[in-house]
Structure formats: structure tokens, C-alpha cells
Amino acid sequence: MNQSTLTVQGLRGDTGKTADIIKTATLGRPFQLGMLYDCRNDALIPGETLWDLVDLQNNTSVQQQHNTEFNVTTSDSIEEKSHSLQLSGSLKLSLLGGLVDVAGSAKYFQDTKKSHKQARVTLQYRTTTKCETLTMDHLARGKMSHPKVFEDDIATHVVTAILYGAGAYFVFDREASSEDDRKQVEGETNFTFNKLKYVTVDGEASFNMNDEEKAAAEKFSCTFHGDFQLKTNPTSFSDAVSLYKNLPRMLGENGEHAVPLKVWLHPLVKLDSRAAKLQRDISNSLITYSSDTIESLTMTEMRCSDILKDTAAATFPAMGKKVQTLMQRCHQYKLNFMQKLGSVLPSIRRGVKEESALEDILKAHTQSPFNSNELDQWLTCKEKESDTLKSFLKQLKKLGVKMDDNLDDLLSDLEVKTIVCFSFTSVDQPDCFLVKLSDFLKPPGMVATPASDLHARNTEWLSNDARLMMKRQLQLFGELKELNKRDDTKFIAASKYEESHPGAWIIIYEEDCSDAVPFVPPSKPATPTITGVTHDNLTVKVSEPDSATVDYRVEYRKKQEQETEWASHPVQKNQEAVTMSGLKPETEYEIRATAVGKLGYAVSSDVCSAVTLTAVLPGKYLLPPVYLYHVG
């Protein structure tokens, strides 16, 4: 009697089903022919079998199936990894739901980048050796040694064919200075790494790299995920090349070290109608939506990681704490979401629950504060803040000023008379969105935040007006530092929340004052008005100075002598007119009012001009026309 074997090569695609036989990736799991499998939770059933070991060995066909694949990718997405590992949508969802533990090369699925600035190039090596198949006669009814399995509802399928081989992933990572730099590095390195496909087992094939390519490749670190037993894992490109050359040898002379890569699962219900079966599978649209949701949450964690590595988060503890909090809450929510997936999938596949149960989980996600739109808005705001703060820190550094949290030490220093502080006023602003995220993760009875506060939205402090105000304050700060170079005056920067002044302001600490006061520059005075002219004096009317003015004066000089210093005449409190005496006849003078505030900061009015009269005889004067005009 001739025995026919189950033809596995004719099955459709890596993710499809034909005649209810499922072809699926092993993901490093220890499959054996005749082993039972439950597709409802994608689990192997150890210790249970339909046939005795001797029967299995006597009814197995072995076919040599040698094939080697090599691929290079720069994508790190769930979709790309699923394609590389040849996962069906259903198995991918089980993997994301935590139903499947992976091993060997399949651990690549869990190796995710930590930063958008992380350049990543992955080399995939995959080789097959043989395919073991149970004979069709052996699957016939009446051939089972342990038919009780059909009544136990523990499995839906039996393993009838196994493809052996081995896979390996060399994951190369390198930090880039920016996302644009990352894309350029990945593009250039992709070409270099593709040359590995020309390396043969003996290493004699052409593998030429110039010095520049070698230097670029060695900047990458290497992580290895494979189905090979290694004494040490490669950590560099040169290590990876050496290992790659030896991979075929490591399978053994007859492929004895090969592992299961793919299995074919025969439905038990085809053997006995009493057997359990897969009642329904998840639709592709829900699989995609679930996968995209998890990937979006992972991207959020990655963006948080990038912000935390930047100067602003390291310099401002409050900002770093906020981003760290969001990152932790997002990770906790992602784990909860994946756990819910893992709980509902078996019930849907068993027919206990409808597919709408998964739809409800996804709908609840979109209505939660962890939906992609709200997380993206918050992170975009924080990225803008980070870039702006980094720019201001850079400019403060140019001024020789750094962030200082030792203000108390300076205030206690007897040699320091005045401290001028550029204070960031909004970085420490309370964040109601983070409160909302934290409360969402708590059991309902533990939420102490009023319901009205849960719907409150963050006010973005970094408006255009706030940014302009910060620039103006920084300019003032630089001018004050230039004016005050005495050792007893110190200039520092700090961060303290002040709701009434979003952005930044300047605070002054003086030794004779118990409280810090904000620096307010005096307002620009009005242009003086000429009220009297003689041959040797000019009288002007001045406006009243504002409260920020500590010294007020009228300044004047000959118009023809632009390089000379301005002479000045003090203006007393409540004085409206000022007369400048001792001037030269028939001479044009420029005149302005100057208000001086704290720390010697001065603001001058626009300039006006007048010509003194001609002196003829003592006590007598010609009265030529007097030309009065303003110089704006």
C-alpha cells in the first residue's frame, strides 16, 4: 500500500489558509510533529498527543528543502517586523496581546528603538534545510492512539509538517544628531551593509569596503537575535561580519542544529467532529487598528525619551519630571491595553464573545486621554518648549550665565550686594493633563480630582507673545550685565513659577531689601519741548517720569560734535522745566531727556534741536529766526 504525504509546498502564502490548514511561524517555540496546538490562544499543548512516538517516527516523510534569504531594512515598525518574521495577522495580534513567548531570532520582534534619532539598520539571514511531514494515511480516523484528546477541548489543531532551518537578525544602532541625519546615515549604510550578501561561507567572495565605509560601519553597535548557539554575541560590525561568514557551518554538517521555523497545523475537527475548533478569527481591520494603537503608544514613549535626552529636560527638573511622568503613564496604559487584548482574543476565537468585544476596547481607547491626538498635542507642545528653552540656555551661556540652584548660598554671601536673576516663570507650571492621565489609570474609587477638573485643558504658555516677552527680557538682561561688571553684582538664571508673567522676567535681590523685586525698565520719556532761548541758555519742558525711574536728567551736546559725550542737567522731583546755561551763541544743540532705572539702565527720549541767539552788546541781542525741530 503506497503512502502519500501532505504536500506543504502548495499552501497559499505565508499568512493565508488553504483547506483549513494553517501555516504559521514557530517564533522559537519547541514544535514537534504530532504535537497539539490551540489556535484560540496560540499555545502549544505539552504532554498530550494523538499518536505514540514510534507511530510518528514510522510515518514521517523528510524532504530536503534548502533555501537562503538575505535582507536589509531600516524600518523598525511592527508591520515590517511582522513581514520579516512571516507572521499572520492573527499570530501578530496574539504576540502583541502577550499570549506568545518568543525565543531565538523571533526576539527581534521585541527589539524596539528607543529614540527617533537612533539610526537603525537590520540585516536578516534566513536559511532552510528540510521539511518533515506526517503521511496522509497516518491522519486517517482509527489511527489515533489517544482519541480521548478530542473530548477534552484543549486543542484545535495538530502539527502535521515542520520546516527546519535557522534565522538571524543583526540589529545595528547608532545615535544621530537629528532625525534628518538619521535618515541620511541609514540610507548611506544600507548600501554598505547590502554587500554582506556577497560574502560566502569561506569568506572569499568580494566584500570590498573603502576606509570611509569601514569607519561609518564601525560606529554602529550590534545586537544579535538568532537561532544559533553562540559563545559570545557580536557587538560591532566587524564581529557581525565574522559571525555571518560562519552561520552556515553552525547548522552542522547535516543540518542537525536546525530548529523549527514554520509549521503546518491540521484542524482536529477534520479528524473527529467532537474536537474543538476555531470558531471565528479577528478581522484584518481590527488587527491593523490594534497594532497601530500599540505602535502609536510606543512612538509616544520614544518621543518622551528624546525630550529627556535634550538639554532643557536635564536643566529644568520640573520639565524632565513632567515628560518622565507622561512616559511612565503611557507605558503603564500600553501594558494594560495589551493585557486587555490578550484577555479578549481567546474568548472571541472560542465563540464565547463577539468581535464587538475587541471593538469596545478600541473605542474606549479613542475616548481615553491616551488617544493619539491628545498625546501628540501635549508632546508637540513640550518639544516646542524644549527647543525654545534650549535656545535661551545657549544665549545665556554666551553671556556667561548658567542656571543656578544655589540662590540661598549667594544670598548669604557677604561679598554679594546684588543678585540679578533671569527667571523662567512657566516651566514649573502645573499640568492638568498629567493629572487626567494619572486619574484615568486609577480605580474609580481612588480618583480624588473633581469631575470638572478632568475635562480641563492645559493652557499653552509658550504663545507668540510669551516668546517675544522672553526675548525682550533676555535682551534687557544682557544689557544689565554689560552695565554692571562689579564683583559684588552676580547674574544668574533660575526657574520659578509665576502665573502673572508667562515666559520669563528679571528678578533683583538686593542686600538692603528683604524681598526680591521684578526689574521694570523705565519708560521712554517724551521728547523735551523748547520753551525759552537766549544766546547762552536753553529752557525745555520735560514730562513727568514713571515710577521705575530713579534718576531723571536732560542731556545736551553741540550737534556738530556728535562724538562728544552728552552733558547733563538733573531734573528734580516735580520739576517741569530745565534751563541749560553756559551755552555758546549761534550754536545748534541736540537735547534729549533720559530716565535711569535700577542698575543704571537708561532710556532716552527722541532728540530735539535748537539754535542759541546771537550776542551783540551786553544786554542787547539780535533776534534771528529760531529754528526748532525734532530729530527722531
C-alpha positions, 0 to 999 in steps of 0.5 A: 500500500503506497503512502502519500504525504501532505504536500506543504509546498502548495499552501497559499502564502505565508499568512493565508489558509488553504483547506483549513490548514494553517501555516504559521511561524514557530517564533522559537517555540519547541514544535514537534510533529504530532504535537497539539496546538490551540489556535484560540490562544496560540499555545502549544499543548505539552504532554498530550498527543494523538499518536505514540512516538514510534507511530510518528517516527514510522510515518514521517516523510523528510524532504530536503528543502534548502533555501537562503534569504538575505535582507536589509531594512531600516524600518523598525515598525511592527508591520515590517517586523511582522513581514520579516518574521512571516507572521499572520495577522492573527499570530501578530495580534496574539504576540502583541496581546502577550499570549506568545513567548518568543525565543531565538531570532523571533526576539527581534520582534521585541527589539524596539528603538528607543529614540527617533534619532537612533539610526537603525539598520537590520540585516536578516539571514534566513536559511532552510534545510528540510521539511518533515511531514506526517503521511496522509494515511497516518491522519486517517480516523482509527489511527489515533492512539489517544482519541480521548484528546478530542473530548477534552477541548484543549486543542484545535489543531495538530502539527502535521509538517515542520520546516527546519532551518535557522534565522538571524537578525543583526540589529545595528544602532547608532545615535544621530544628531537629528532625525534628518541625519538619521535618515541620511546615515541609514540610507548611506549604510544600507548600501554598505551593509547590502554587500554582506550578501556577497560574502560566502561561507569561506569568506572569499567572495568580494566584500570590498569596503573603502576606509570611509565605509569601514569607519561609518560601519564601525560606529554602529553597535550590534545586537544579535537575535538568532537561532544559533548557539553562540559563545559570545554575541557580536557587538560591532560590525566587524564581529557581525561580519565574522559571525555571518561568514560562519552561520552556515557551518553552525547548522552542522554538517547535516543540518542537525542544529536546525530548529523549527521555523514554520509549521503546518497545523491540521484542524482536529475537527477534520479528524473527529467532529467532537474536537474543538475548533476555531470558531471565528478569527479577528478581522484584518481591520481590527488587527491593523487598528490594534497594532497601530494603537500599540505602535502609536503608544510606543512612538509616544514613549520614544518621543518622551525619551528624546525630550529627556535626552535634550538639554532643557529636560536635564536643566529644568527638573520640573520639565524632565519630571513632567515628560518622565511622568507622561512616559511612565503613564503611557507605558503603564496604559500600553501594558494594560491595553495589551493585557486587555487584548490578550484577555479578549482574543481567546474568548472571541476565537472560542465563540464565547464573545463577539468581535464587538468585544475587541471593538469596545476596547478600541473605542474606549481607547479613542475616548481615553486621554491616551488617544493619539491626538491628545498625546501628540498635542501635549508632546508637540507642545513640550518639544516646542518648549524644549527647543525654545528653552534650549535656545535661551540656555545657549544665549545665556551661556554666551553671556556667561550665565548658567542656571543656578540652584544655589540662590540661598548660598549667594544670598548669604554671601557677604561679598554679594550686594546684588543678585540679578536673576533671569527667571523662567516663570512657566516651566514649573507650571502645573499640568492638568493633563498629567493629572487626567492621565494619572486619574484615568489609570486609577480605580474609580474609587481612588480618583480624588480630582473633581469631575470638572477638573478632568475635562480641563485643558492645559493652557499653552504658555509658550504663545507668540507673545510669551516668546517675544516677552522672553526675548525682550527680557533676555535682551534687557538682561544682557544689557544689565550685565554689560552695565554692571561688571562689579564683583559684588553684582552676580547674574544668574538664571533660575526657574520659578513659577509665576502665573502673572508673567508667562515666559520669563522676567528679571528678578533683583535681590538686593542686600538692603531689601528683604524681598526680591523685586521684578526689574521694570525698565523705565519708560521712554520719556517724551521728547523735551519741548523748547520753551525759552532761548537766549544766546547762552541758555536753553529752557525745555519742558520735560514730562513727568517720569514713571515710577521705575525711574530713579534718576531723571536728567536732560542731556545736551551736546553741540550737534556738530560734535556728535562724538562728544559725550552728552552733558547733563542737567538733573531734573528734580522731583516735580520739576517741569522745566530745565534751563541749560546755561553756559551755552555758546551763541549761534550754536545748534544743540541736540537735547534729549531727556533720559530716565535711569532705572535700577542698575543704571539702565537708561532710556532716552527720549527722541532728540530735539534741536535748537539754535542759541541767539546771537550776542551783540552788546551786553544786554542787547541781542539780535533776534534771528529766526529760531529754528526748532525741530525734532530729530527722531 
